[in-house]
Amino acid sequence: MLTTQQIIDKTNKYGAHNYHPKDVVIVKAEGAEVYDPEGRKYYDMLSAYSAHNFGHRHPEIVAAAKDQLDKVTLTSRAFHNAILGDFYEALCHTTGKNMVLPMNTGAEAVETALKTARRWGAEVKGVENGKQEIIVCENNFHGRTITIISFSNDPLAKDNYGPYTPGFKMIPYGDAAALEAAITENTVAFLAEPIQGEAGIIVPPAGYLQKVREICTKHNILFMADEVQTGFARTGDMFAVQHESVEPDVFILGKALGGGVMPLSAVAANDDILGVYTPGSHGSTFGGNPLACACGIKALEILERDNYPQQAREKGEYFMAGLRKIKNPEILEVRGRGLLIGMEFTGPAFDYVKACIHEGVLCKETHDHTIRFAPPIPVTYDQMDDALERINKAIGR
Ligand SMILES: *Cc1c(COP(=O)(O)O)cnc(C)c1O
């Protein structure tokens, strides 16, 4: 096998440099542990940005995928497949909604939600087509398509990709009054993350989501919760909005939905909203493919059967308490919910991330000053203890 350095050199030589990965090559993985070509073990504390809620290669999800590989992997939506309906049913059960539209990536699910809101606005709410407005938040992260980066305020994501898609209005995150003030007769939806992930694990003020819910109901606009990163037990509830017992009109889901094996995303809502679609009005060749659905069905089953929300809540409290014991005057705050945890520093976190990786803990800074710690939910207490010791060695002063 090539060495770590040879692999990195080849990757950098031929690939576009739209990422700057840490100098670690992962060649084997199981649960919360991954290995490099030299056989070094690391704990995965990033979990592919929460796509690995189930841990790497969860045996039951891998078995479900293998089983489906032997039957049929792709039919396109020109024909039916035997398990798409089962997937819809399972996701409706988990979300409490009665209709699903499947896609592949999180960005596609966000795009689907935006299209849904615009169409619903024109056909149900009665906004003139072309006038629909959608309200979004500062420092949002919803993906990488042209439309989505059009309403980003991160220059790294946005610069030189113009012309940008119109129809979006940006307000501060966590500010319910700003939402109400931004609404006009043409507003069709409010799109937000219940906890901002990429912005640095930003938990909104208590009561914010409830106020958002009330305002959206009062003004007849859709509350669209982007739970691509926070969903499926990551934050200690099945969905992060449930922390405030709030039901959004539209769930935007992805990442962990495919069990860490296949890309699988979806929009879930009731038929008074998703019912706006007619044949030909939206679609995806791979959306709802049987292989991804087989992974998704098994993932949804495991989430409930193994009490993943409770696991994430309890382990999250334990891990966060451990992180808070680490002494370093440059640590500003340790915050988060469940197993979505941010450690913010007074300055750049880059060197601390490097030190963690050196000690065998994979993590990454988000927006320079904050390290995100988000281990897979099946991580054991022994693994957390070992990881905390290593993190302390790397960061403690
Ligand atoms: C990762 C993410 C997305 C985009 O998902 P992709 O699968 O990378 O397209 C959208 N929204 C949120 C909140 C995310 O964290």
The ligand as a Gaussian input file, in Angstrom:
#p B3LYP/6-31G(d) Opt

LIG

0 1
 C      -23.845000      19.441000       5.350000
 C      -25.036000      20.307000       5.377000
 C      -25.771000      20.572000       4.217000
 C      -25.349000      20.112000       2.844000
 O      -25.278000      18.727000       2.734000
 P      -24.430000      18.091000       1.528000
 O      -24.769000      16.620000       1.611000
 O      -22.996000      18.367000       1.808000
 O      -24.909000      18.723000       0.282000
 C      -26.933000      21.336000       4.330000
 N      -27.312000      21.829000       5.515000
 C      -26.616000      21.610000       6.651000
 C      -27.113000      22.182000       7.947000
 C      -25.445000      20.859000       6.624000
 O      -24.737000      20.679000       7.741000

